[in-house]
Amino acid sequence: MQEKLMRRTAVLSSFFAVVAMAIMFYYSSVKVIVIAGESTDEKQVSAIVHTEYEDGEALLLKADEVSDYLYISLPDNVTADKISIDNHYMDKVVKIGIMGVEPAYYEQEVPHGRCNEISEAMYYTQDETIYLCFFLKDTYEIDYVYEAGKLSVTFVSPGALYENIAILDAGDAYTNEKRQDGVVKEVVAAVKERLEAQGIKVYDVSTPNGYLLEEKLDAIDKLNGDMYVAIEIGSTEEGKSGMEAYYNDSFFIPFVGNVTLSDAVLREAALATNGKANGLFVDEISDEILRNSQIPSTRLRIGYGKSQEDMDKLYDKEYRQKLANGISAGIVKCFELKAQQDVR
């Protein structure tokens, strides 16, 4: 009987040893975010850090459920010009760079406060700068206050910060020629610059080939934009040239709808460049963005890659600037219509 009991004990001990070893190897292969409650015992929440940050280390956070901000302490030698804040809203990652700080500092001065929007946290160092990376549960805008010795950060809905929001997109690359893709991206950047100079917040959701459509749709939805404009160069048809706009006709939005936005952007772009406008067309290629967007949306084709006439124009910098002037003017006109609607 005693021998049987000893054998059973040995088997169970071996089993638990194997399980413990497996758990140990698992946790050694992933990074862990540690969130310590202010009024509760410390707890660990396992989270696999994104592969592009795999060289980083887990960052300790102290959660305070009643706080409105995440407080990040700063050494005395850190001034505002040594801080950079980047919101990679398509990836739902906020990266805060602080120059001249050793990683050991944040082992003692742990960031603390509101952590509700954060799912993972880590840090890495590069070029004498420490980067604190916060992986968010949703798409947020960053609001922050800098004070000597402290950075107070909060994550809020874009709609809570900005009255007018435009979403731009450098299409989905109808051509594989990098030069043509670069032209579109340059036009998008120029339109963004002009709109933001007039107080309109712009989000660029352009993505490289292969980026998941669902993630782009999610970002467009969560950014609380007022209208969406995709800009592209077509290359699907020989012998075609000129500009045209596409829209979804399956639902109606009063005042500033899909047709109104499409017409305004195309008209102003053609006037600004003295270009050829082919007209407005109902989208026939099942564009998932136009089909699923809940805000006024259009896809503006600024020319055709197989048209030498179009590409000669688009490769001219002065023409691209005129084109950006026209597109932004059309978008501004739609925001003016929106303002009239808001007054009513």
N, C-alpha and C positions, 0 to 999 in steps of 0.2 A: 504493500500500500504506500509505504514511504517512498519506495523507488519510483512508483508511478507518479506520485505527487511531484517528485524532483524532476522527472522528465517533462511533466506539464509546465512546471515553472521555467525550465530551460527553453522550451518552445516559445512560451509567451515572451520571455526576455529577448529572445532572438527576433521575434516579430516586432516588438516595440523599438528595438534598436534599428531595424531596417526602416521603419516608418520615420523615426527621428532623423536618421541619416538623409532620407529623401526630402524631408522638410527643410533640413539644413542646406542641402544642395539647391533646393528651389529658391530659398530666400537669398542665397549668395549670388544667384544669377539675375536678380532684379534689384532695382533701386527702390528705396522705400521713403515715402513722405511720412514724417512724424508730426502729428498735430497734438499738442498738449493742451488740455483744457485748463482754463484759469481756476475753475472751482471744482474740477473733477480730477481723477487720477489720469496720468498720461496714458495715451492709447496710440497704437501704431496701426496705420491704414496702408496695406500694401498697394503699390501701384507701379506698373511697368512704365518707365520713362521712355518717351519717344526715341526711336533709334538715332535720330540726328543729334540727340543730346546724350548719347550713351556714355560719353566720357565724363559726364558730370557726376556730381555727388548729391545725395539727398539733402534737402534743406529742412531744418527744424523750424516749425511754426508754432506759436502759442495762440490757440483760438480763444476769442472772447465774444460770446454770442450777442452781447448788448452793445458792442462797439459798431460804429458806422464806417470806420476806416481800418485799413491794414497799416500799422505803423512800422516804419523801417528806420532804425537808428543810423546815424551817420557820424563818423569820426570828426573831430574838430577841424581837420585839414581839408575836408570835403566841401567845396563850394558848388553853386548851381551849375557852373560850366563843366564840372566833372561828372555830371549825371546825364545819362541818356535814357529815354523811355520809348520803346518801340512796341506798338500793338500789331501783332501779326494776326489780324482778326479772321483771316481765312483759316488759319490753323488753330485759332482760339488759344494763342500763347502771348503772354505779355513778358517782355524781356527788359529788365532794368539794369543798365550798366553803370557801375560806380568805379571811377578811376582812383587808383592808389590805395585800395583797401585789401588787406590780407584776408583769406578765407576764414582764418581763426577768429576774426572779429565777430562774425555772425554765429559762431559757436557759443559765444558769450552774450552778445547782444542779439537775441533771437527776435526776428520779426514777429509782431504780435497784433492781435485785434481781430477784425472781421475776416473770416476765412471761408464763409459760406459758398462763395463762387469758385473756390479753388479746389481742383481735384488732385493735382500733383504739384510738387515744387522741387526744384533742384538748382544747383549753381555750377558754374565752371569759370575758369580764369583764362584770359587771353590778353596779351599785350598790356600787362600791368593793370588790367581792369577785371573786376569780378562781375559776372552777369548772373543776376537772380532771375530765374525763369519760373513763371507761374502758368500752369496749364489749367485753363478755365473750363467750367462745365457748360458754358454757353458763349455766345458772341456778345461782348461787352465793349463799351468805350471806357477810356480811363479818365478819371478826374483826380487831380492830385494837388496837394499844397506842399510847397517847400518852405521849411523853416530851418534855421541854423540848428544842426544836430538831429533833424528828423524829417522824414518824407512820409506824408500821409496820403495813402492811395485808396481810392474806392472804385468799384467796377459798376457801371450803370448802363442802362439801355441808351443807345444813341439818340433815340427820340426824346429822352429826358433832357438832353443837352443842346440839341440843335432843332431849330424851327423848320429849316428847309434842308432836305437831304437828297442828293442825286447819286445814283449808282451807275458807274460806267464800266464797260467791259470791252476788252480788245477782241471781241468775237471768240470763235473757237478754231482759229487758224484754218481757213479753207484752203490755204496753200502751205506747202512745206518749205517754201523759200524764206530763209531767215531775213533777207533784206526786206521783203514785203511785210513780214510780220513786224519788223522793226518800225516800218512806216506807220502801221496802225497804232502801235504802242506809243509812238511819238505824238501822234494826233490826240490820242486819249490823254496823255500827260499834259498837252497844251490846253485841251478843253478843261481839264481839272484845274489847272492854274488860273484860268480866266474865271471860272465859276467861283472858286474860293476867294478870289479877289473881290467878288461881289457879295460875299457873306453866305454863300451856299456851301454847305459841307458836302464833300465828295468822297465816296468810297470806290476804289478801283478793285473790282473782283476778277480781273484778268488772271488766268491761270495757265500754267504750262500744259502741254499735251499730256493726257493721261490723268489729269486731276478729276476726281469723282464728281459727276454732275450733281449728285445728291448734296454734297458738301457746299457747292456753289449755290444751289437753291436754298439751302438752309441759311447760308450767310445773307443772301438777298432778303430773306424773310426776317431774320433777326436784326438786320441793320436798320429796320424801320424807315426805309427810303420812301420818297414821294414819287419818284419815277426812275425807270431803268432804260439806259440807252446802250446798245451794243453797236460797235463800229467794226466793219470788216471790209476786206477786199475779196471779191468773188473770183473764182477761177474755173467755174463749172461749164461755161458756155463760150464757144468760139464766136467771134464776130459781134459780141455785145460790148457796149461801153456806156459810161455815164453813171449817174447816181440814182438810187431808188431806196425806198423804205418799206419794211414789212411789219405787219401787225397781226394780232389775234382778234378775230371778229366774233368770237364766241361769247363775249360778255361786254356789257356796256357800263362805262364810268362817266357820269355827268361832268360837264365843264372841261376837265382835262382827262380825256380818255385816250385809248391807244391810237385812234385815228388822228385826234388833235395833236398829240405829241409827235407822231410820225410826220404829219403835214408840216408842223412848225420847224422841225429839225431839217427836213429835206429842203423846204422852201428857202430857209435862211442860208443853208450851206450852198445851194445853187446860186443864190443872189450874191453871196460874198465872193464866190469864185468865178462868177459868170459861166457856170458850168451847165451841163446837160442833165436835166432831171427827167427820168423815165416815168416817174409817178409812184403812187402808193399801191401796194399789193398785199392781199391776204396771204399770210404765211402758209405755204403748201408743203413744207419739208418737215413738218411736225417738230419745230423748234421747241424743246422741252422748257426752256426758260420762258418764252413767250406764252406757251400753253399753260404753265403753272403759276406764273407771276400774278400776284394779287394787286399790283400797282400798275399805273400806265407804263407801257413798255413798247419799245420799238427796236428793230434791227436795221441800222443804216448801212447800206452798201455804198462805199465812197468811190468805187471803180472796179474794174475787172483786171485781174492779173494777166490775162491773155490779150488785153488791149494795149498796144504800144502807146497810143494816145493818152490813155488814162495813166499809165505808169510813168510816162515822161512828166506828166503834171505832178504826180504824187512824189516823185523823186526830187522835186524842186522844193526847197525849204520855204521860199516865200509863198508858194501855193499852199503848202501845208498849214502855214500860219493863218492864211485867209480862210482855209477850210475850218480850222479850229475856232476862228472868230464867228463863223456862221453857225456852226453846231451849238456853240455856247449861247449865242443870241437866241436860237430857237428854244433851248431849254429855259433860258431866263424868261422868255415870253410865256411859257407854260407855268412857271412859278408865279408870274404876275396874275394869270388867270386863277391859280390856286388861292392867291391872296384875296381876290375878289370873292371867291366862294367862301373863304373863311369869314369874311366880313358879313356875308349874308347869314 
